[in-house]
Amino acid sequence: MSFRTKLALFFTLTVVISVALVTWGVTSYSRREFEQVSGQHTQALVDQFQKEFAQRGDEIVLRVSGIVDAQATTSMAIDLSKPGGDSSGYVYEANGLAAQHQLDYLDLVGDDGSIISSKEWRAHFGYKMDWVTERGLEWNRDPAFLCRTDLADGAALSLTAVRVLPVGDKKLYVVGGLQLDKGFLSSLVLPEGMRALLYSNLQPNFDAASLMDVNGPVPQGDRLAGLIEQVRKHGSETEQSIQWNATDPASAEALHAIPLRGRDNELLAVLLVGSSQGELVRQLNFIRTLGVVVGGGGILLGLLLSVWVSARVTRPIERLAKGAREVAAGDWSVRVEPKSRDEVGQLTRAFNEMTRQLAEQRDRLVQAERVAAWRELARRLAHELKNPLFPLQLTLENLQRAREQTPEQFDEIFTESTATLRAELENLKTIVARFSDFSKMPAPQLQAVSVNDAVRTAVRVYDSQFSIIGRPPIRPELYLDESLPSIQADPDLLHRALSNLVLNSLDAMPAGGTLTIRTAQKNGTVRVEVADTGTGLTTEECERLFTPYYTTKRHGTGLGLAIVQSVVSDHNGKISVESAQGAGATFRIELPVRQPGTENHAGASAAAHSGDGERSDSQTQAPTRKTGSDSILGLTGEGPGA
């Protein structure tokens, strides 16, 4: 993922998370505030109900007390207190008194608890109301209370007061009240979005018809059965939210149920205060819609801003990356023009200064390496040529002294000397030829080559050296993967490289041992391992492995492994070595099965990375190819040790 994409995602996520958090916060705050206001309105409505309930009770107490204080009531009480007083003459008395004092219900009860007159149910004459006589004169101190009133066609909920008129040792009880119905609810001042419902709990099971509001029976009242049952079961205040229309969330209503109890603490009614959630739902929907719109706009703005910012930030970095790639490819003259004075501009100027210093150091290093390469070449040539020149000089001196001898002696010395001269001259030619061959490494002529066949051929060349008389034997072991594919390579150069590795291993085992060669395929490359059981290499020797003209042999030019390395490099492969002192060494060559850009191989040739017998632990060389005699002299910019 590019930096520009990451920056765009960062801006987008920042906007989305910010808008989401703000929307969530505003939504939560609005819901909490709405619920708080709704709770306050509910409590205010309950307080209003209780106040209205108390005021209505006081009015009923006054009206019942007015009946008790009336002259007609006193006369009736006196008449009934006489021995043999007949109450049948007062059967209709409650109707007139109730109408006169505006009471919905009125019962006149005698000292024994028998009903003398009943406005709401005339047939109740003579029935007992024992609960009335239980408190005696204490009724005159009690306020009105919620009561169940039996009617001819059922029962009703009433706000009732009881007052007592004592006459002698007799008492007349006046029980009067007003019905608690929608008329009572209509007296409540309801805030907008709220309503009050009253359920008369006078039936053993839930009855939707007992549920009413200011307009009468409540539609879909049966949906409140669960709420009412919870109040009836637990006897405490309960809340529940009901969505009246399944497809319209705005139809939701929060209902607060409050139990209303009678004089004996029995549950006679339930007051339900409903608060519409429509306004809250509309506000929340508006907030969410606004959040989506703002979020979408923010995302669009974030994308545009990220594109603009990333362009300003990434373009200079992309120019720096391009310049770094060009420097890595070998063009150290690259310069990146700074476009600003900020940190990126400072980085650009530092990059330019770095490439300038690198170029200067490279030039100085090239010059130093050229001098070192010429010096090493001169030293190596002097060393190699000095060995045959000394016998030549001695031979010539012998010939000069032989002229003073007899002809027979001169002829004998001349014959021996000329043989020596020819041998040493041949040695000189061999030395010069080896240096010449290395400097003229040909470009690979690619064709399909079997690596296993090349290994077998290279080993076959040295068959005679594995069991030389007078020398400990060397046992070759080949573990060749017969499923190897053919590779694109130059068969002659590949044979030359493998032969040098085999010869190098033979030289490393003067006391005999095992030469092991393995081939395998891995990740599109063919691997060849040449291992010996020789003395191995020290750390110092490993560090100088592949250094041109470096060798630890008493007789050698230090070009053997340099030739191997050059061949491997020209085939776009790599060579590595693993070694430990006294544990032998393993050379590993990896060559690609298919050469990239095979049409460009015509100009490829040998490099100046050389060294013929030295190996190291896990040291890998994949040098840049070089051509012509400049390679051996370090004129390409890579001298000894490259």
BATORSE-265344 format. One record per residue (C-alpha): x, y, z. Coordinates in steps of 0.25 Angstrom, whole numbers, padded with zeros to 4 digits, always signed. Each point is the difference from the previous one (the first is absolute). Last residue first. Layout:
<recs>
XYZ;...
</recs>
This chain:
<recs>
+0144-0024-0021;+0012-0004+0008;+0010+0004-0011;-0006+0011-0009;-0014+0004-0004;+0000+0014-0007;+0000-0006-0014;+0015+0002-0001;+0003-0011+0010;+0012-0006-0008;-0006-0013-0002;-0013+0006-0005;+0006+0010-0009;+0005-0012-0008;-0014-0002-0006;-0014-0001+0006;-0006+0002+0014;-0012-0007+0006;-0005+0005+0014;+0003-0009+0011;-0009-0011+0007;+0008-0005+0011;-0005-0007+0013;+0008-0003+0012;-0007-0010+0009;+0013-0004+0007;+0012+0002-0008;+0008-0005-0012;+0014+0002-0007;+0005-0008-0011;+0001+0008-0013;-0002+0015+0002;-0007+0009-0010;-0011+0011-0001;+0005+0008-0012;-0012-0003-0009;-0002-0009-0012;-0009+0003-0012;-0014+0004-0004;-0001+0008-0013;-0008-0010-0007;-0009-0003+0012;-0010+0010-0004;-0009-0009-0008;-0001-0009+0012;-0008+0011+0007;-0002-0009+0013;+0006-0013+0000;-0009-0012+0002;+0004-0011+0010;+0007+0009+0009;+0014-0004+0005;+0003-0002+0015;+0014-0005+0003;+0004-0005+0014;+0014-0003+0005;+0002-0008+0012;+0012+0000+0009;+0008-0010+0009;-0002-0001+0015;+0014+0004+0005;-0002+0014+0000;-0015+0003-0004;-0006+0002-0014;-0012+0004-0007;+0001+0006-0014;-0009+0008-0009;-0001+0002-0015;-0011+0008-0007;-0007-0001-0013;-0003+0010-0011;+0008-0009-0010;+0011+0010-0002;+0001+0000+0015;+0002-0015+0001;+0011+0001-0011;+0007+0011+0007;+0000-0007+0014;+0005-0012-0006;+0011+0007-0007;+0004+0008+0013;+0000-0014+0007;+0011-0004-0008;+0008+0013-0002;+0008+0000+0012;+0013-0002-0008;+0004-0013+0007;+0012-0007+0006;+0002+0001+0015;-0015+0001+0001;-0007+0010+0009;-0005+0008-0011;-0004+0014-0003;+0002+0005-0015;-0014+0007+0000;-0007-0001+0014;-0010-0012-0002;+0002-0004+0015;+0007+0011+0008;-0010+0000+0012;+0000-0016-0001;+0015+0000+0002;-0001+0009+0012;-0011-0009+0006;+0009-0012-0002;-0003-0010-0011;-0003-0015-0001;+0010-0011+0002;-0006-0010-0010;-0012-0008+0000;-0006+0006-0013;-0013+0005-0005;-0005+0004-0013;-0015+0004+0000;-0007+0003-0013;-0014+0007+0001;-0010+0002-0012;-0009+0012+0001;-0015+0002-0002;-0003+0000+0015;+0009-0012+0003;+0006-0012-0008;+0010-0009+0005;+0015-0005-0004;+0010-0006+0010;+0015-0002-0001;+0008-0006+0011;+0015-0002+0000;+0005-0009+0011;+0013-0001+0006;+0015+0000-0003;+0012+0006+0008;+0002+0010-0011;-0015+0004+0001;-0001+0015-0003;+0007-0002-0014;-0011-0010-0004;-0011+0010+0005;+0006+0011-0009;+0001-0010-0012;-0015-0003+0002;-0003+0015+0000;+0009+0003-0012;-0007-0011-0008;-0014+0005+0004;+0004+0014-0005;+0006-0005-0013;-0011-0009-0003;-0010+0012+0002;+0008+0008-0009;+0000-0011-0011;-0014-0003+0001;-0005+0015+0000;-0013+0000+0007;-0015+0000-0001;-0005-0011+0009;-0005-0014-0002;-0010-0005+0011;+0005-0008+0012;-0008-0013+0002;+0012-0009+0001;+0005+0007+0013;+0014-0004+0001;+0007-0005+0012;+0014-0003-0004;+0011-0005+0009;+0015+0001-0004;+0010-0008+0009;+0014+0006+0001;+0011-0009+0002;+0013+0003+0008;+0012+0002-0009;+0011-0009-0004;-0007-0005-0012;-0011+0010-0004;-0014-0005+0002;-0009+0012-0001;+0009+0007-0010;-0003-0009-0012;-0015+0002+0001;+0003+0015-0001;-0007+0003-0014;-0011-0009+0004;-0004+0009+0011;-0002+0012-0009;-0008-0009-0010;-0009-0006+0011;-0003+0014+0005;-0003+0006-0014;-0009-0012-0003;-0008+0003+0013;-0001+0014-0004;-0007-0003-0013;+0002+0012-0009;-0010+0007-0010;+0008+0011-0007;+0006+0013+0004;+0013+0005-0006;+0006+0007+0012;+0009+0012-0003;+0015-0004+0000;+0010+0002+0011;+0011+0007-0006;+0008+0005+0012;-0001-0013+0006;+0006-0007-0012;+0011+0010-0001;+0004-0002+0014;+0000-0015-0002;+0008+0002-0013;+0011+0008+0006;+0002-0011+0010;+0000-0011-0010;+0009+0008-0009;+0010+0002+0012;+0000-0015+0003;+0003-0003-0015;+0011+0009+0001;+0005-0007+0013;-0001-0014-0008;+0007+0005-0012;+0011+0006+0008;+0002-0012+0008;+0001-0009-0013;+0010+0010-0006;+0008-0001+0012;+0001-0015+0000;+0004+0000-0015;+0010+0011+0002;+0007-0006+0012;+0002-0013-0008;+0005+0008-0012;+0009+0008+0008;+0006-0012+0006;+0003-0006-0013;+0005+0013-0006;+0010+0002+0012;-0003+0010+0011;+0001+0015-0001;-0013+0001-0008;-0007-0007+0012;+0002+0012+0009;-0009+0008-0009;-0010-0012-0001;+0000-0001+0015;-0003+0015+0002;-0012-0002-0010;-0005-0011+0008;+0001+0007+0013;-0008+0012-0006;-0011-0009-0005;-0001-0007+0013;-0002+0014+0007;-0010+0004-0011;-0010-0011+0002;-0003+0004+0015;+0001+0015-0002;-0011+0000-0010;-0011-0005+0009;+0005+0010+0012;+0002+0012-0010;-0014-0003-0006;-0006-0001+0013;+0007+0013+0005;-0003+0007-0012;-0015-0004+0000;-0001+0004+0014;+0006+0013-0002;-0009+0003-0012;-0012-0004+0008;+0004+0008+0012;+0002+0012-0010;-0014-0002-0006;-0006-0003+0014;+0005+0014+0004;-0005+0007-0012;-0013-0007+0001;-0001+0003+0015;+0003+0015-0002;-0011+0000-0011;-0010-0008+0009;+0003+0010+0012;-0003+0012-0009;-0013-0007-0005;-0004-0004+0014;+0002+0014+0004;-0009+0006-0011;-0010-0011+0003;-0001+0004+0015;+0000+0015-0003;-0012-0003-0009;-0007-0009+0010;+0002+0011+0011;-0006+0010-0009;-0012-0009-0003;-0001-0002+0015;+0000+0015+0003;-0011+0002-0010;-0008-0011+0006;+0002+0006+0014;-0005+0013-0005;+0007+0010-0009;-0008-0004-0013;+0002-0005-0014;+0014-0006+0001;+0006-0005-0014;+0004-0014+0001;+0014-0003-0005;+0005-0013-0007;+0015-0001-0004;+0001-0013+0008;-0006-0008-0011;+0003-0014+0004;-0013-0007+0001;-0001+0003+0015;+0002+0015-0003;-0011-0001-0010;-0009-0007+0010;+0003+0011+0010;-0003+0011-0010;-0014-0007-0002;-0002-0001+0015;+0004+0015+0002;-0010+0003-0012;-0011-0008+0007;+0003+0007+0013;-0002+0013-0006;-0013-0004-0006;-0004-0007+0012;-0003+0012+0009;-0006+0010-0009;-0008-0010-0007;-0004-0007+0013;-0005+0014+0005;-0008+0002-0013;-0005-0014-0001;-0003+0000+0015;-0008+0013+0000;-0008-0005-0012;-0003-0013+0007;-0002+0007+0014;-0010+0009-0007;-0008-0012-0006;+0001-0007+0013;-0005+0013+0007;-0011+0002-0009;-0005-0014+0002;+0002+0001+0015;-0008+0013+0000;-0011-0006-0008;+0000-0013+0008;+0001+0008+0013;-0012+0009-0004;-0008-0013-0003;+0004-0005+0013;-0004+0013+0007;-0013+0001-0007;-0003-0014+0003;+0003+0002+0015;-0009+0013+0000;-0011-0008-0007;+0001-0011+0010;+0000+0009+0012;-0012+0008-0006;-0008-0013-0002;+0004-0006+0014;-0014+0004+0005;-0001+0000+0016;-0011-0008+0006;-0003+0001+0015;-0008-0013+0004;-0008+0001+0013;-0003-0014+0005;-0013-0003+0009;-0005-0008+0012;+0012-0006+0005;-0003-0004+0015;+0006+0009+0011;-0011-0002+0009;-0005+0014-0003;+0002-0001-0015;+0012+0000-0008;+0005+0007-0013;+0012-0007-0008;+0008+0009-0009;+0003-0004-0014;+0010+0008-0008;-0002-0002-0015;+0010+0004-0011;-0006+0001-0014;+0005-0004-0013;-0008+0005-0012;+0012+0006-0006;+0006-0013-0003;-0011-0002-0011;-0001-0014-0006;-0004-0008+0012;-0010+0011+0004;-0003+0001+0015;+0014-0001+0004;+0000-0002+0015;+0010+0004+0011;-0001-0005+0014;+0001+0005+0014;-0004-0006+0013;-0005+0006+0014;-0002-0011+0010;-0010-0010+0004;+0008-0012-0006;-0010-0008-0006;-0011+0010-0002;+0010+0010-0006;+0006-0011-0009;-0013-0004-0004;-0004+0014-0004;+0013+0001-0009;-0003-0013-0007;-0014+0004-0002;+0003+0013-0007;-0001-0006-0014;-0015-0003+0003;-0003+0015+0000;+0002+0000-0015;-0009+0012+0000;-0003+0006+0014;-0014+0001+0005;-0005+0014+0003;+0005+0013-0006;+0007+0005+0013;+0007-0014+0001;-0006-0013+0004;+0004-0015+0003;-0011-0008+0007;-0004-0005-0014;+0014-0006-0002;-0004-0010+0011;+0012-0007+0007;-0004-0011+0009;-0007+0000+0014;-0008+0013-0004;+0000+0013+0008;+0013+0005-0004;-0005+0013-0006;+0011+0004-0010;+0002+0015-0001;+0007+0007-0012;+0007+0013+0000;+0006+0007-0013;+0013+0006-0004;+0005+0006-0013;-0003+0014+0004;-0001+0002+0015;-0013-0005+0006;-0009+0009+0010;-0008-0010+0008;-0015+0003+0001;-0003-0009-0012;+0005-0012+0008;-0011+0002+0011;-0010+0000-0011;+0006-0012-0006;-0004-0008+0012;+0002+0000+0015;-0015+0000+0005;-0003+0010+0011;-0003-0004+0014;-0009-0001+0012;-0002-0009+0013;-0008+0006+0011;+0000-0008+0012;-0011+0002+0011;+0003-0004+0014;-0008-0004+0012;+0003+0002+0015;-0006+0014+0000;+0001+0005-0014;+0014-0001-0007;+0001+0005-0014;+0012-0007-0007;+0008+0004-0012;+0006-0009-0011;+0007+0005-0013;+0001-0007-0013;+0008+0002-0013;-0007-0010-0009;+0004-0011-0009;-0013-0008-0005;-0006-0013+0001;-0010-0009-0008;-0014+0003-0006;-0007+0003+0013;+0012+0007+0005;+0011-0004+0010;+0009+0011+0004;+0015-0003+0002;+0007+0011+0008;+0011+0010-0001;+0001+0008+0012;-0006+0013+0006;+0007+0006+0012;-0002-0006+0014;-0003+0008+0013;-0015-0002+0000;+0002-0015-0003;+0006-0002+0014;-0015+0001+0005;-0001-0015-0002;+0011-0007-0007;-0006-0014-0003;-0014+0005-0003;+0003+0003-0014;+0007-0013-0003;-0013-0007+0004;-0008+0005-0012;-0012-0009+0001;-0011+0000-0010;-0014+0005+0005;-0003+0008-0012;+0010-0004-0011;-0011+0000-0010;+0002+0015-0001;+0013-0001-0007;+0008+0013-0003;-0009+0009+0010;+0000-0010+0011;-0009+0002+0013;-0001-0007+0013;+0012-0010-0002;+0002-0008+0012;+0013+0002+0008;-0007-0002+0014;+0001+0015+0003;-0007+0003-0014;+0006+0003-0013;-0004+0011-0010;+0007-0003-0013;+0004+0011-0011;+0006-0001-0013;+0002+0010-0011;-0001+0012+0009;-0004+0014-0004;-0005+0004+0014;-0015+0002-0003;+0000-0012-0010;+0007-0009+0010;-0010+0005+0011;-0012-0002-0009;+0004-0014-0004;+0004-0005+0014;-0014+0003+0006;-0006-0010-0009;+0000-0012+0010;-0003+0010+0012;-0014-0006+0003;+0005-0014+0002;+0009+0004+0011;-0011-0001+0011;+0004+0003+0014;-0005-0010+0010;+0008+0007+0011;+0004+0013-0004;+0014+0002-0006;-0007-0001-0014;-0008+0013+0002;+0012+0007+0006;+0009-0004-0012;-0011+0005-0010;-0002+0013+0007;+0016+0002+0000;+0000-0003-0015;-0011+0010-0003;+0007+0010+0008;+0012-0001-0008;+0013-0001+0007;+0003-0014-0005;-0004+0003-0014;+0010+0012+0001;+0011-0009+0005;-0002-0009-0012;+0002+0012-0009;+0012+0005+0008;+0006-0014+0000;-0002-0001-0015;+0006+0014-0003;+0012-0004+0009;+0001-0013-0009;+0000+0008-0013;+0011+0009+0006;+0008-0013+0004;-0002-0006-0014;+0003+0013-0007;+0013+0001+0008;+0004-0015-0003;-0003+0002-0014;+0008+0013-0001;+0011-0007+0007;-0001-0012-0010;+0000+0010-0011;+0012+0007+0005;+0007-0013+0002;-0003-0004-0015;+0005+0014-0005;+0013-0001+0008;+0002-0014-0005;-0003+0004-0014;+0010+0012+0002;+0011-0010+0005;-0004-0010-0012;+0002+0011-0010;+0013+0005+0006;+0005-0015+0000;-0004-0002-0014;+0006+0013-0005;+0013-0002+0008;+0001-0014-0006;-0003+0005-0014;+0009+0011+0001;+0011-0009+0005;-0002-0011-0011;-0001+0011-0011;+0013+0006+0006;+0007-0014+0001;-0005-0004-0014;+0005+0014-0006;+0013-0002+0006;+0002-0014-0004;-0004+0002-0014;+0009+0013-0001;+0012-0007+0006;-0003-0013-0009;+0000+0008-0012;+0012+0008+0003;+0008-0012+0004;-0005-0008-0013;+0005+0011-0009;+0013+0000+0008;+0002-0015-0002;-0004+0001-0015;+0011+0011-0002;+0010-0008+0008;-0002-0012-0009;-0006-0013+0004;
</recs>
